[in-house]
Amino acid sequence: MPTIRIVLADDEAMIRAGIRAILSGDPEIEVVAEAADGREAVALALEHRPDVVLMDIRMPVMDGLTATEEIKRASTGISVLVLTTFSEDEYVSRALSGGASGFMLKSGDPRELLAGVHTAAAGASHLSAKVAQHVIAELNRGAGTQANARSTALRARVDALTERERQVLVLLGSGLSNAEIGQRLHVVEGTVKSYVGSVFSALGVRNRVQAAIVAYETGLIDGDA
């Protein structure tokens, strides 16, 4: 029986049909509803309480970023994966602050879409190396004093982490859930949650995707992978 319930939000019916076809190939995934605009996505998410919402950015009535923010305010238990193209990099910062669990490329490999859905449903983040490179480029757009200061500050915060906290950060950036991190480090999940909280606090980030970006940006994870 399907264990991962999805609400799919995109204003283009053809795109929704294509994504649904990909998801239907996984017996553990079920699309429970489809939305053609952001307002409908919010309503359906709150009605069905899915594990994951696949959210387009540019939609009528309400854009996907506003819809993401509303869903996360109403229910932190719903993960939102933003469907994006590289031409929409300017929206990355807002998506991150709005609580998105990751970014999926519309032009990406179908296998990555399935992997991203499973990762988000497990409560982890999904950020491929290719997407991370573009996210970092957007955050550091107009490189100069401000960008250099950001980079220097991030490296200082990472350097101040304990060895165990750095290990947790790398695993967070690799998209592992708390349970998977616990298995890797041979500690209980409660201990992992404590480490994750400490990492968030030390880095000044709000969620796993922001932490993952720091891991890429400071070189803890190879951005060329």
TAKAFEN-V345390 format. One record per helix or strand of 3 or more residues. SS is the DSSP state (hx for helix, st for strand). FROM is the first residue (numbers start at 0). TO is the last residue. If there is no record, write none. Layout:
# TAKAFEN-V345390
ss;from;to
SS;FROM;TO
SS;FROM;TO
This chain:
# TAKAFEN-V345390
ss;from;to
st;3;8
hx;12;23
st;28;34
hx;37;47
st;51;55
hx;63;73
st;78;83
hx;85;96
st;101;104
hx;109;120
hx;128;138
hx;144;158
hx;162;172
hx;177;184
hx;188;202
hx;207;216
